[in-house]
Each structure stands twice: as structure tokens, then as C-alpha cells.
Amino acid sequence: MALIPFSSRLVADVGISLGDEGKGRLIPEIVEELRGTPARVGLVLKVNGGANSGHTAAGIKLNLLPAGVVERGVGLAIGSGVVADPRKILWEALPLEKKGLPVLGRLLVDERALVSDLTHRLLDLAWEDYRVNVLREEPRGSTGRGITPAYLDEVGQWQITFADFAGPREVFDRKLAQRADRALRTIRHVCQVSPETFSAFFDKLTAAERRANAEALQLGVFPDAEFDFTVFRGAEPFTLDVGRLAETYWRAGQRLLANIGEVRERVLAETRAGRTVIGEFGQAYWLDKRHGFPPNVTASHTFTPELFQSAGIPVQPVHTFGVAKAYDTKVGTHVFLTQMDDAHPLAALLKKLEFGTSTGRQRMVGWADAVEKGDALRYGGFQDLMINKLDALTWSGDWRGDLLICTAYEDAGGRRYHHVPRNDALRRTLRPVYEKHPGWAEDVSRARKFADLPPNARAYVAAMMRTLVNVAWHGEPPPAADKLPNLRYLGVGPEPSQIIRDVPATADLIRL
């Protein structure tokens, strides 16, 4: 089956669950499909979030840089909607360059992108401590990367942007000193962190970054001291060595000075030349700060409309690509209606695969939730779909059972809900209604055509598409066949080659 042409030169790469769907893997697929055509991918734009959104592409794990780094001939950009630590950019870019993968020569950071720094990370840890030890609530599950505090500086109109690295040093120093003062007062007097806990934050960050940057240390790209956060700890409790902090961040910003510029002009230039721009999103639809379920959301907008805000260009047609797994995962403290019991044999298998790219935290695993994905289609919209990790469901070890897909929610009185309730208190009381599908024992990882899959695997994929469509248009006629979302790519393993590209049209899958 010939692939349907993309409907726009702007492509949004978005998640339709709660993150960790494999969005980074989509980038090389689109690049390869359009390679050698006038519409080739000219730019991959990181749209939102910061170093809290881990992506993996071609085996390379990234947090802040867009996954387009694995494609040498493609430009890279960080949009104005991103909060970016300049040190983190260098921590990711320089080891890749050491291994022969050019990054900085093709990276453009929008001058309006927000600078995040150590003070945001300290605030992130302090607010988590406040939630647990003062409010006596469950932890929020923050990554500790300082993302929410950085966005709070934006809405509070205390921005430091990458443009500040091109301005007078004294202005940058003043802004950073004021930021540090606000953070320290908040940590001490609002969050009520103890002096011992405050001191321990620096050790915690040091250990986390040395672990995260172990390869860079092994390659000799950075000395061990590069990741020592204790050097910023002041002589007294609730103080910082602000001079050292300002010098460190100013120096990092100066190393990136040639990379700072107008992303909006670059995006317009690429699209006017007929080339494709991919907007790579962090997190997913149900983690959007407005449409998700606080406090278990991120601090940015995580779906297609944010592409225009972050790129700084007019609203125009965009081709949205929804990415999901063949099952569901969540990390943190989410209410997970379709979560499997940890004792389930499939759960035991899946949990061996599922760890957060950014934090290394164990993910929870569960059955595919068509209600969440169908609502992402109904209210968010997407033209194409990629489903990853079908191979992970194959029978193995003690796992020999049926597969479940959640098609609705139900309350204690038997009332069915075919869309995700906006009221989170209500949502927490519901239970999933499942549709059962037989599993398979055959190895699907070598399949490269849809017809090569065993019948039960084909039927399961078809059921995922059918239930998604049924939710999106519940109670009303679905659109014409050519308006249904298309399953463009089906992942059957972690390698770039383990992709099926000839999946039948959705209307045909529904009949199947």
C-alpha cells in the first residue's frame, strides 16, 4: 500500500497517552520517508518542555536536544516554548560530537527560549519536599529538572532568555541574583525546608548528574568537577555562591552564542522552500497543563497548537502524528485505570523494558486504553498514527494469556463513560471496561509487512484502531474512510529497521 502524502510541510510529533510512547523514534522514520524528495525534512524543532522529556532515537538517549540529532543532514532547533539549561545543551551535545555526530554546527536556539538554571532545580526539590513533609500529600513525581519553576518565572514575568547572553554581563548578573534571592526566600520561608535538607539537595543533584552523564565522563569530555553542584552551596544555610553561579551560566551561554537566533525565520524559510519541519513534542496529550489532570501534569502545552506558539509563526495547516504503544505505561503518581497487577506475567515482562529515559524511574504498565487515545483524537486531532512495541506483547515465559483493550469506563452503578471525564474526582472512581483479544506465540520482530504478522497480532492491531475510532466518534457516524486517522508505522522491535509500513487503511482494519 502506498503511503498517503503528508497534508502539510509542518508535522507535529505528539504523544496520545501519558508520555514514553516512542516519539523520538518517529523522527528518523519521517526523515527516511521524505529523503531525496523536495519535501525532505529540513528542521526538527523541540517545541515544549525541557530536560524532563526523554527521547530515544537510533539508540541515542536524549533529554533536551531534539531527536533529529541522529540525522546528520537535518537542522535542529529549540523553540521559544522550551525552558533550556545552557549547561545541559552542552552536556548532551559535546559527547555526541566526541563520538563523531555533529550537533552544534546545526543547532539553533531561539533567542526567546527561557534559560533555566540551578535555582529552578532547587525549587523543584523544595516544592516536592513541601508537598510531602508540610502538606502530608503524596509526592508529585517531579523529575527534579526544574521545569515547573522555570515556567513560573515566565508567567511571573521574571524571564531570563537566551537573548540575555548577547546583552551586557551586568544585566544578566543582576537578573540571576534576583532570581536566586527569590528562590532562596521561597525555599526557606514558604516551602519550610530544613537546613539539612537544603544542603542535601546539592548532593542529590550531583549524584543524579554524574549518573546521567557517566558516558561523558568516560569519554573525557568533561571533568568530574563539571557535575559537582556542591560548589554552588553557600557558606551559610539557604545561601548560594551567586557569583560562581552567574559565572558558570554566563560562560555556558557564551559558548552557545553562535547558536542563538531567530527560530521563526528559520521555520518560515524551510517551509517556503518546500521542505518539512517536524515539531517534536515532549510529554503527551494527557500531560498538558490545561487538558491533563493536575498535579500530575507538566508545566507546558503538549499538543499541536503549541507548535505555532513555540515556532513563532502564523497558524496554518499542520499534519499531526499521534504516537502510542501497543500497551500503556505511566511514570510518577498518576491514576492508572488500566494498570496491570504487578503479579501478572505480562506485567513482569513489560516492566523489564519500561524505565524513564530522563530519570531511570520504573514505569507502571497497563492494558491499552482506547478511551484516552480516542479522546486525544476527538479533541486534539491527528492524521497519522505510529504504534510501537507490538513485539513486547508476544507470549514469553509464563505469559500465555489474552490481551485486553479498555473501550469505556464504568461507575459503581453500571453507567458507562465513553470519554475521559473532565472531573478528576469522578474519573478516579471509575473502572475500565475491557474487550478481550487472543494473544500470539509467533515472533513478530522479523515481520516487515503487515501480512507477515500472525493472524491474532493483525486482529489486535485492527482492534486498537477500531476501538480508538469508536471512542472518538461515539454516538455519531464516523467520517468518510479517507478522513480516518491512518496507521502509518507499526513498530515490532527497538531497531530502526523493525518497522512495518504497509498497514492497511483504517477502514480496512475496522472491517478486519
Order of alpha helices (4+ residues) and beta strands (2+ residues): beta-alpha-beta-beta-beta-beta-beta-alpha-beta-beta-alpha-alpha-alpha-alpha-alpha-alpha-beta-alpha-beta-alpha-beta-beta-alpha-beta-beta-alpha-beta-beta-beta-alpha-beta-alpha-beta-beta-alpha
